[in-house]
Amino acid sequence: MAVLVEALSVIVRRDAITKHVAGGWKKFVEIVPNNTLCFDDELARVGFMSPASVDEFVTKLESLGLRHFSDGYAMEMAVVDQLTGPLSNVTWLEFAPFPLGAGKQVTSCWLFDEPRRGAGIHMKGLHMDLAVPPGWKYEGSISANHVFVRSEDIEGRLKFLRHGDGEDVFEDLETGKEISVVRESR
């Protein structure tokens, strides 16, 4: 199975949660700061809109006993960018587009910690399901409508319009379109 990757995603090995986090899975779920959690039997994914929010969550996970880096490699968690993939060396994770049919696709990743044979994408089988957050739909999602705005350009490009259900809505002054940004806390 694969997990959805949108914006910036913190991907955590579930076996590491069980092994290192006092309180295990239940404790992990309690500290997730938003409604973007999705998971399969091997990975958990939590999405964020800003690097600062990612750093805060990774620091929290480290305080619970999970390791982010060792010798330059992601150990029990990795940060994955929707457009470019893992932001560090990671030997246990694969990253690729996931077809949804009708010309739609999203970005996904999955655990693959077996020996690799040759270049390319490695999968455990020919078929994978995709884990997405509860209530997630492609229409209206970041995958369908992603827009990247550099931090230094936010004030000049985005105009705040309103608070919605778990999100803030802005007008993109370059395109005239509305952009929804998931709020980072529940």
C-alpha positions in Angstrom: 0.0 0.0 0.0 1.1 3.6 -0.5 0.4 6.8 1.3 -0.6 10.1 -0.2 2.0 12.9 -0.4 0.8 16.5 -0.6 2.7 19.7 0.0 5.3 18.7 2.6 4.7 15.3 4.2 6.4 13.8 7.3 6.5 10.0 6.6 7.1 7.8 9.7 7.7 4.1 9.9 5.0 2.5 11.9 7.4 -0.2 13.3 9.5 2.6 14.8 6.4 4.2 16.4 5.6 0.8 18.0 9.2 0.3 19.1 10.2 3.8 20.3 7.1 5.8 21.3 5.9 5.3 24.8 2.1 4.8 24.3 2.7 3.6 20.7 0.3 4.3 17.9 -2.3 5.9 20.3 0.2 8.5 21.5 1.4 9.2 17.9 -2.2 9.9 16.8 -2.7 12.2 19.8 0.2 14.5 18.8 -0.7 14.8 15.1 -1.5 18.6 14.8 -3.9 18.5 11.9 -6.4 16.3 10.0 -4.0 15.1 7.3 -3.0 11.8 8.9 -3.2 8.8 6.6 -1.5 5.4 7.0 -1.1 1.9 5.9 0.3 -1.1 7.8 3.9 0.2 7.4 3.9 4.0 7.1 2.1 7.0 8.6 1.9 10.3 6.8 1.1 13.8 8.2 1.0 16.8 5.8 2.1 20.4 6.3 2.1 23.6 4.3 5.2 25.2 5.7 8.8 24.1 6.6 8.5 25.6 10.0 5.5 23.4 10.8 7.4 20.4 9.6 10.3 21.2 11.8 8.1 21.6 14.8 6.4 18.2 14.2 9.8 16.5 13.6 11.2 18.0 16.8 8.1 16.6 18.7 8.6 13.2 17.2 12.3 13.2 18.2 11.3 14.1 21.7 9.2 10.9 21.7 12.2 8.8 20.8 12.1 8.6 17.0 15.3 9.3 15.0 15.2 11.6 12.0 18.9 11.4 10.8 21.9 9.3 11.4 25.1 9.6 9.2 23.2 11.7 6.7 20.3 9.3 6.1 16.7 9.5 7.2 16.2 6.7 9.8 12.6 6.3 11.1 11.0 9.3 9.5 11.6 11.3 6.4 10.3 14.6 5.0 8.9 14.3 1.4 8.0 17.2 -0.9 5.1 16.6 -3.2 7.0 17.9 -6.3 10.6 16.8 -5.7 10.4 13.7 -3.4 12.4 13.0 -0.2 14.4 15.9 1.1 17.2 13.7 2.4 18.8 10.4 1.7 16.4 7.6 2.6 17.0 3.9 1.7 13.6 2.5 2.9 11.2 4.7 0.9 10.0 4.8 -2.7 8.3 7.9 -4.2 6.4 8.1 -7.4 3.2 9.3 -9.1 0.1 7.2 -8.3 -2.6 7.0 -11.1 -6.2 7.6 -10.1 -7.7 7.1 -13.5 -9.2 9.5 -15.9 -5.9 11.3 -16.3 -5.7 12.1 -12.6 -2.7 11.3 -10.5 -1.3 12.1 -7.1 2.1 11.7 -5.5 2.7 8.8 -3.2 5.3 6.9 -1.3 5.6 3.5 0.2 8.0 1.4 2.3 10.5 -0.6 0.3 13.4 -1.8 2.4 14.3 -4.8 0.3 17.4 -5.0 -1.9 17.1 -3.0 -5.0 17.8 -4.6 -8.4 18.7 -2.0 -11.0 17.4 1.6 -11.4 13.8 2.7 -11.3 10.9 2.4 -9.0 10.7 -0.6 -6.8 7.5 -2.2 -5.7 6.6 -5.3 -3.7 3.9 -6.3 -6.1 2.0 -5.2 -9.2 -0.9 -3.6 -7.4 -1.1 -1.0 -4.6 -3.9 0.7 -2.8 -3.5 4.4 -1.7 -4.2 5.6 1.8 -5.6 9.1 2.0 -6.9 11.2 5.0 -10.5 10.7 6.0 -12.8 12.7 3.7 -10.1 13.4 1.2 -11.2 13.9 -2.4 -9.1 14.6 -5.4 -11.3 17.5 -6.6 -10.3 20.5 -4.5 -7.2 18.8 -3.2 -3.7 20.1 -3.2 -2.8 17.4 -5.7 -5.5 18.8 -8.1 -4.7 22.4 -7.5 -1.3 22.8 -6.1 0.3 26.2 -6.1 3.8 26.9 -4.7 4.4 30.3 -3.2 7.8 31.0 -1.8 7.8 32.3 1.8 9.2 35.6 0.9 6.4 36.1 -1.7 3.4 35.3 0.5 2.6 38.9 1.6 2.8 40.3 -1.9 0.9 37.5 -3.7 -1.8 36.2 -1.3 -4.7 38.2 0.1 -6.5 36.7 3.1 -10.2 36.3 2.4 -11.7 34.1 5.2 -11.4 31.3 7.7 -13.1 28.0 6.5 -13.6 24.6 8.1 -10.0 23.8 9.2 -8.5 26.1 6.6 -7.7 29.6 5.7 -8.7 30.9 2.2 -6.6 33.4 0.3 -6.8 35.0 -3.1 -3.8 34.4 -5.3 -3.3 38.0 -6.7 -1.4 36.6 -9.7 -4.1 34.2 -10.9 -7.3 35.6 -9.2 -8.0 32.1 -7.9 -8.8 31.1 -4.3 -6.2 29.1 -2.5 -7.1 27.0 0.6 -4.4 26.5 3.2 -5.0 23.8 5.8 -4.5 25.2 9.3 -1.7 23.5 11.1 -3.5 22.8 14.4 -6.8 21.0 15.2 
